Amino acid sequence: MYKITKYYGSRQGEEFFDLEHDDGRTETLNIWDYASLYKYPNLYQQLICGLLECDVYSELWRPLSEITDINRWRILDIACGSGLMGKYIKDNSSTKVELLVGIEILQEAIIALNRDNPNTYDKTYVLGRDNIAELKRYEFNGMIMSAAANHLALNDYQNYVKLLSANTYIVFNLTNNPTDQKRLKILQWMDDNFKLCYKNRYPHRKLMNGRTIEHEVFMYMM
């Protein structure tokens, strides 16, 4: 367990904490500085799931787990990070997960995944033009964005959807701010192109000041 001392910040993306090392040195880290967090084994899990009580993984898997017309899942996990979404799926799925693939833009995340949660995914990729065709061949019937959805722009959604087969379920979470322009554009495009199957507001996690923030889960079908 790491010694996490002072906490700062009351808005997502503007939160910091002090990490005290064994030699007495203190390092201040931004909670969204993923490359720095992933340098330390299991620090992200201790911080997000432990200290901040994030419950996004169960909330995202719930609507997929209740689908009865799919017996074998072929899932693409967008921005898989250190593998916590994949680990939750493998630990809690009563439905056969035939294929689980994770993609990232950070090499540091894939290194952390292989260190902290090895053998969770069948394949992992640092996303690039050279692996787009290979990803399309997997014929995914489920795509999950467990943390990335709030970081992505509309064109990112549009590009990731191109990796999917017909009749694929898409699950993601967004901050519960009905006036946020990025959220409005994403949901408008999803509504125009796909079928909304599920949405649910839930307590996402605590902020560094102790206040709980809400997010909303959406599931669409292509």
LOTI-957383 format. One record per residue (C-alpha): residue number from 1; residue in one letter; chain; z, y, x. Coordinates in nm, 2 decimals. Layout:
N
n=NUM res=A chain=A c3=Z c2=Y c1=X
...
//
This chain:
222
n=1 res=M chain=A c3=0.00 c2=0.00 c1=0.00
n=2 res=Y chain=A c3=-0.09 c2=0.35 c1=0.12
n=3 res=K chain=A c3=0.16 c2=0.63 c1=0.12
n=4 res=I chain=A c3=0.01 c2=0.90 c1=-0.11
n=5 res=T chain=A c3=0.21 c2=1.21 c1=-0.12
n=6 res=K chain=A c3=0.11 c2=1.55 c1=-0.26
n=7 res=Y chain=A c3=-0.14 c2=1.57 c1=-0.55
n=8 res=Y chain=A c3=-0.35 c2=1.88 c1=-0.63
n=9 res=G chain=A c3=-0.59 c2=1.97 c1=-0.91
n=10 res=S chain=A c3=-0.63 c2=1.98 c1=-1.28
n=11 res=R chain=A c3=-1.00 c2=1.92 c1=-1.32
n=12 res=Q chain=A c3=-1.22 c2=1.63 c1=-1.24
n=13 res=G chain=A c3=-1.40 c2=1.68 c1=-0.91
n=14 res=E chain=A c3=-1.14 c2=1.94 c1=-0.80
n=15 res=E chain=A c3=-0.86 c2=1.69 c1=-0.73
n=16 res=F chain=A c3=-0.70 c2=1.63 c1=-0.39
n=17 res=F chain=A c3=-0.42 c2=1.42 c1=-0.25
n=18 res=D chain=A c3=-0.25 c2=1.38 c1=0.09
n=19 res=L chain=A c3=-0.27 c2=1.04 c1=0.26
n=20 res=E chain=A c3=0.01 c2=0.99 c1=0.51
n=21 res=H chain=A c3=-0.08 c2=0.76 c1=0.80
n=22 res=D chain=A c3=0.16 c2=0.54 c1=0.99
n=23 res=D chain=A c3=0.14 c2=0.77 c1=1.30
n=24 res=G chain=A c3=0.27 c2=1.06 c1=1.08
n=25 res=R chain=A c3=-0.07 c2=1.22 c1=1.05
n=26 res=T chain=A c3=-0.15 c2=1.36 c1=0.70
n=27 res=E chain=A c3=-0.51 c2=1.36 c1=0.57
n=28 res=T chain=A c3=-0.61 c2=1.56 c1=0.26
n=29 res=L chain=A c3=-0.89 c2=1.39 c1=0.06
n=30 res=N chain=A c3=-1.09 c2=1.49 c1=-0.24
n=31 res=I chain=A c3=-1.08 c2=1.22 c1=-0.50
n=32 res=W chain=A c3=-1.46 c2=1.24 c1=-0.53
n=33 res=D chain=A c3=-1.52 c2=1.21 c1=-0.15
n=34 res=Y chain=A c3=-1.61 c2=0.85 c1=-0.19
n=35 res=A chain=A c3=-1.74 c2=0.80 c1=0.16
n=36 res=S chain=A c3=-1.40 c2=0.90 c1=0.30
n=37 res=L chain=A c3=-1.20 c2=0.70 c1=0.05
n=38 res=Y chain=A c3=-1.40 c2=0.38 c1=0.11
n=39 res=K chain=A c3=-1.31 c2=0.38 c1=0.48
n=40 res=Y chain=A c3=-0.96 c2=0.25 c1=0.38
n=41 res=P chain=A c3=-0.94 c2=-0.10 c1=0.24
n=42 res=N chain=A c3=-0.85 c2=-0.10 c1=-0.13
n=43 res=L chain=A c3=-0.74 c2=0.27 c1=-0.13
n=44 res=Y chain=A c3=-0.98 c2=0.36 c1=-0.41
n=45 res=Q chain=A c3=-0.83 c2=0.08 c1=-0.63
n=46 res=Q chain=A c3=-0.47 c2=0.19 c1=-0.55
n=47 res=L chain=A c3=-0.56 c2=0.55 c1=-0.63
n=48 res=I chain=A c3=-0.78 c2=0.51 c1=-0.94
n=49 res=C chain=A c3=-0.64 c2=0.20 c1=-1.11
n=50 res=G chain=A c3=-0.28 c2=0.23 c1=-0.99
n=51 res=L chain=A c3=-0.17 c2=0.59 c1=-0.95
n=52 res=L chain=A c3=-0.42 c2=0.74 c1=-1.21
n=53 res=E chain=A c3=-0.42 c2=0.44 c1=-1.45
n=54 res=C chain=A c3=-0.80 c2=0.44 c1=-1.50
n=55 res=D chain=A c3=-0.91 c2=0.19 c1=-1.77
n=56 res=V chain=A c3=-1.28 c2=0.24 c1=-1.77
n=57 res=Y chain=A c3=-1.37 c2=-0.11 c1=-1.67
n=58 res=S chain=A c3=-1.22 c2=-0.28 c1=-1.98
n=59 res=E chain=A c3=-1.36 c2=-0.01 c1=-2.20
n=60 res=L chain=A c3=-1.71 c2=-0.06 c1=-2.07
n=61 res=W chain=A c3=-1.71 c2=-0.43 c1=-2.08
n=62 res=R chain=A c3=-1.56 c2=-0.45 c1=-2.43
n=63 res=P chain=A c3=-1.88 c2=-0.37 c1=-2.63
n=64 res=L chain=A c3=-2.09 c2=-0.61 c1=-2.42
n=65 res=S chain=A c3=-1.84 c2=-0.89 c1=-2.45
n=66 res=E chain=A c3=-1.86 c2=-0.86 c1=-2.83
n=67 res=I chain=A c3=-2.24 c2=-0.92 c1=-2.84
n=68 res=T chain=A c3=-2.31 c2=-1.26 c1=-2.99
n=69 res=D chain=A c3=-2.69 c2=-1.29 c1=-2.94
n=70 res=I chain=A c3=-2.68 c2=-1.32 c1=-2.56
n=71 res=N chain=A c3=-2.55 c2=-1.63 c1=-2.39
n=72 res=R chain=A c3=-2.63 c2=-1.55 c1=-2.04
n=73 res=W chain=A c3=-2.60 c2=-1.20 c1=-1.89
n=74 res=R chain=A c3=-2.81 c2=-1.05 c1=-1.62
n=75 res=I chain=A c3=-2.63 c2=-0.73 c1=-1.53
n=76 res=L chain=A c3=-2.72 c2=-0.43 c1=-1.32
n=77 res=D chain=A c3=-2.42 c2=-0.23 c1=-1.21
n=78 res=I chain=A c3=-2.52 c2=0.13 c1=-1.12
n=79 res=A chain=A c3=-2.31 c2=0.29 c1=-0.85
n=80 res=C chain=A c3=-2.11 c2=-0.03 c1=-0.80
n=81 res=G chain=A c3=-1.88 c2=0.14 c1=-0.55
n=82 res=S chain=A c3=-1.63 c2=-0.10 c1=-0.40
n=83 res=G chain=A c3=-1.70 c2=-0.36 c1=-0.67
n=84 res=L chain=A c3=-1.42 c2=-0.30 c1=-0.93
n=85 res=M chain=A c3=-1.66 c2=-0.32 c1=-1.23
n=86 res=G chain=A c3=-1.81 c2=-0.64 c1=-1.11
n=87 res=K chain=A c3=-1.47 c2=-0.79 c1=-1.03
n=88 res=Y chain=A c3=-1.35 c2=-0.70 c1=-1.39
n=89 res=I chain=A c3=-1.66 c2=-0.87 c1=-1.53
n=90 res=K chain=A c3=-1.62 c2=-1.18 c1=-1.33
n=91 res=D chain=A c3=-1.24 c2=-1.21 c1=-1.41
n=92 res=N chain=A c3=-1.27 c2=-1.14 c1=-1.78
n=93 res=S chain=A c3=-1.60 c2=-1.27 c1=-1.90
n=94 res=S chain=A c3=-1.61 c2=-1.57 c1=-2.13
n=95 res=T chain=A c3=-1.99 c2=-1.54 c1=-2.15
n=96 res=K chain=A c3=-2.20 c2=-1.68 c1=-1.87
n=97 res=V chain=A c3=-2.28 c2=-1.41 c1=-1.62
n=98 res=E chain=A c3=-2.60 c2=-1.55 c1=-1.47
n=99 res=L chain=A c3=-2.67 c2=-1.26 c1=-1.24
n=100 res=L chain=A c3=-2.47 c2=-0.96 c1=-1.13
n=101 res=V chain=A c3=-2.65 c2=-0.70 c1=-0.91
n=102 res=G chain=A c3=-2.49 c2=-0.38 c1=-0.78
n=103 res=I chain=A c3=-2.68 c2=-0.08 c1=-0.65
n=104 res=E chain=A c3=-2.54 c2=0.22 c1=-0.46
n=105 res=I chain=A c3=-2.67 c2=0.53 c1=-0.29
n=106 res=L chain=A c3=-2.38 c2=0.51 c1=-0.03
n=107 res=Q chain=A c3=-2.39 c2=0.26 c1=0.25
n=108 res=E chain=A c3=-2.01 c2=0.31 c1=0.28
n=109 res=A chain=A c3=-1.96 c2=0.18 c1=-0.07
n=110 res=I chain=A c3=-2.15 c2=-0.15 c1=0.00
n=111 res=I chain=A c3=-1.94 c2=-0.19 c1=0.32
n=112 res=A chain=A c3=-1.62 c2=-0.14 c1=0.12
n=113 res=L chain=A c3=-1.74 c2=-0.38 c1=-0.15
n=114 res=N chain=A c3=-1.81 c2=-0.66 c1=0.10
n=115 res=R chain=A c3=-1.47 c2=-0.60 c1=0.26
n=116 res=D chain=A c3=-1.25 c2=-0.55 c1=-0.05
n=117 res=N chain=A c3=-1.43 c2=-0.76 c1=-0.32
n=118 res=P chain=A c3=-1.65 c2=-1.01 c1=-0.13
n=119 res=N chain=A c3=-1.87 c2=-1.27 c1=-0.32
n=120 res=T chain=A c3=-1.84 c2=-1.07 c1=-0.65
n=121 res=Y chain=A c3=-2.21 c2=-0.97 c1=-0.67
n=122 res=D chain=A c3=-2.51 c2=-1.20 c1=-0.63
n=123 res=K chain=A c3=-2.70 c2=-0.91 c1=-0.47
n=124 res=T chain=A c3=-2.62 c2=-0.56 c1=-0.36
n=125 res=Y chain=A c3=-2.86 c2=-0.28 c1=-0.26
n=126 res=V chain=A c3=-2.85 c2=0.07 c1=-0.12
n=127 res=L chain=A c3=-3.11 c2=0.21 c1=-0.35
n=128 res=G chain=A c3=-3.44 c2=0.31 c1=-0.20
n=129 res=R chain=A c3=-3.81 c2=0.30 c1=-0.28
n=130 res=D chain=A c3=-3.85 c2=-0.03 c1=-0.09
n=131 res=N chain=A c3=-3.64 c2=-0.23 c1=-0.34
n=132 res=I chain=A c3=-3.75 c2=-0.09 c1=-0.67
n=133 res=A chain=A c3=-4.01 c2=-0.36 c1=-0.73
n=134 res=E chain=A c3=-3.75 c2=-0.63 c1=-0.64
n=135 res=L chain=A c3=-3.50 c2=-0.49 c1=-0.89
n=136 res=K chain=A c3=-3.75 c2=-0.49 c1=-1.17
n=137 res=R chain=A c3=-3.82 c2=-0.86 c1=-1.12
n=138 res=Y chain=A c3=-3.46 c2=-0.96 c1=-1.21
n=139 res=E chain=A c3=-3.52 c2=-0.90 c1=-1.58
n=140 res=F chain=A c3=-3.18 c2=-0.75 c1=-1.65
n=141 res=N chain=A c3=-3.05 c2=-0.76 c1=-2.01
n=142 res=G chain=A c3=-2.74 c2=-0.54 c1=-1.94
n=143 res=M chain=A c3=-2.69 c2=-0.22 c1=-1.74
n=144 res=I chain=A c3=-2.35 c2=-0.06 c1=-1.68
n=145 res=M chain=A c3=-2.26 c2=0.28 c1=-1.53
n=146 res=S chain=A c3=-1.89 c2=0.27 c1=-1.49
n=147 res=A chain=A c3=-1.83 c2=0.59 c1=-1.29
n=148 res=A chain=A c3=-2.17 c2=0.73 c1=-1.20
n=149 res=A chain=A c3=-2.27 c2=0.84 c1=-1.55
n=150 res=N chain=A c3=-2.08 c2=1.17 c1=-1.52
n=151 res=H chain=A c3=-2.24 c2=1.24 c1=-1.18
n=152 res=L chain=A c3=-2.60 c2=1.17 c1=-1.28
n=153 res=A chain=A c3=-2.86 c2=1.40 c1=-1.42
n=154 res=L chain=A c3=-3.10 c2=1.32 c1=-1.70
n=155 res=N chain=A c3=-3.38 c2=1.22 c1=-1.46
n=156 res=D chain=A c3=-3.15 c2=0.97 c1=-1.29
n=157 res=Y chain=A c3=-3.10 c2=0.80 c1=-1.63
n=158 res=Q chain=A c3=-3.47 c2=0.80 c1=-1.69
n=159 res=N chain=A c3=-3.54 c2=0.64 c1=-1.35
n=160 res=Y chain=A c3=-3.27 c2=0.37 c1=-1.38
n=161 res=V chain=A c3=-3.40 c2=0.27 c1=-1.72
n=162 res=K chain=A c3=-3.74 c2=0.19 c1=-1.56
n=163 res=L chain=A c3=-3.57 c2=-0.10 c1=-1.38
n=164 res=L chain=A c3=-3.49 c2=-0.27 c1=-1.71
n=165 res=S chain=A c3=-3.66 c2=-0.52 c1=-1.94
n=166 res=A chain=A c3=-3.70 c2=-0.48 c1=-2.31
n=167 res=N chain=A c3=-3.40 c2=-0.55 c1=-2.53
n=168 res=T chain=A c3=-3.16 c2=-0.45 c1=-2.26
n=169 res=Y chain=A c3=-2.81 c2=-0.31 c1=-2.35
n=170 res=I chain=A c3=-2.71 c2=0.01 c1=-2.16
n=171 res=V chain=A c3=-2.34 c2=0.10 c1=-2.14
n=172 res=F chain=A c3=-2.20 c2=0.42 c1=-1.98
n=173 res=N chain=A c3=-1.92 c2=0.67 c1=-2.02
n=174 res=L chain=A c3=-1.92 c2=1.04 c1=-2.03
n=175 res=T chain=A c3=-1.65 c2=1.31 c1=-2.04
n=176 res=N chain=A c3=-1.55 c2=1.40 c1=-2.39
n=177 res=N chain=A c3=-1.68 c2=1.75 c1=-2.39
n=178 res=P chain=A c3=-1.92 c2=1.81 c1=-2.68
n=179 res=T chain=A c3=-2.04 c2=2.14 c1=-2.54
n=180 res=D chain=A c3=-2.13 c2=2.01 c1=-2.19
n=181 res=Q chain=A c3=-2.51 c2=2.07 c1=-2.15
n=182 res=K chain=A c3=-2.57 c2=1.77 c1=-1.93
n=183 res=R chain=A c3=-2.40 c2=1.54 c1=-2.17
n=184 res=L chain=A c3=-2.60 c2=1.69 c1=-2.46
n=185 res=K chain=A c3=-2.93 c2=1.64 c1=-2.28
n=186 res=I chain=A c3=-2.85 c2=1.28 c1=-2.18
n=187 res=L chain=A c3=-2.74 c2=1.18 c1=-2.53
n=188 res=Q chain=A c3=-3.03 c2=1.35 c1=-2.70
n=189 res=W chain=A c3=-3.28 c2=1.16 c1=-2.48
n=190 res=M chain=A c3=-3.09 c2=0.83 c1=-2.54
n=191 res=D chain=A c3=-3.09 c2=0.89 c1=-2.91
n=192 res=D chain=A c3=-3.47 c2=0.98 c1=-2.91
n=193 res=N chain=A c3=-3.56 c2=0.66 c1=-2.72
n=194 res=F chain=A c3=-3.31 c2=0.39 c1=-2.79
n=195 res=K chain=A c3=-3.08 c2=0.25 c1=-3.06
n=196 res=L chain=A c3=-2.71 c2=0.36 c1=-3.05
n=197 res=C chain=A c3=-2.50 c2=0.04 c1=-3.10
n=198 res=Y chain=A c3=-2.15 c2=0.16 c1=-3.01
n=199 res=K chain=A c3=-1.94 c2=0.46 c1=-2.92
n=200 res=N chain=A c3=-1.57 c2=0.49 c1=-2.87
n=201 res=R chain=A c3=-1.34 c2=0.76 c1=-2.74
n=202 res=Y chain=A c3=-1.07 c2=0.64 c1=-2.50
n=203 res=P chain=A c3=-0.80 c2=0.77 c1=-2.26
n=204 res=H chain=A c3=-0.99 c2=0.75 c1=-1.93
n=205 res=R chain=A c3=-0.73 c2=0.83 c1=-1.67
n=206 res=K chain=A c3=-0.47 c2=1.07 c1=-1.56
n=207 res=L chain=A c3=-0.55 c2=1.38 c1=-1.36
n=208 res=M chain=A c3=-0.35 c2=1.47 c1=-1.05
n=209 res=N chain=A c3=-0.14 c2=1.70 c1=-1.26
n=210 res=G chain=A c3=-0.04 c2=1.41 c1=-1.49
n=211 res=R chain=A c3=-0.25 c2=1.51 c1=-1.79
n=212 res=T chain=A c3=-0.46 c2=1.23 c1=-1.95
n=213 res=I chain=A c3=-0.83 c2=1.30 c1=-1.99
n=214 res=E chain=A c3=-1.05 c2=1.14 c1=-2.25
n=215 res=H chain=A c3=-1.40 c2=1.00 c1=-2.20
n=216 res=E chain=A c3=-1.64 c2=0.84 c1=-2.45
n=217 res=V chain=A c3=-1.82 c2=0.50 c1=-2.41
n=218 res=F chain=A c3=-2.17 c2=0.46 c1=-2.54
n=219 res=M chain=A c3=-2.38 c2=0.15 c1=-2.57
n=220 res=Y chain=A c3=-2.76 c2=0.17 c1=-2.65
n=221 res=M chain=A c3=-3.02 c2=-0.10 c1=-2.68
n=222 res=M chain=A c3=-3.37 c2=-0.05 c1=-2.55
//
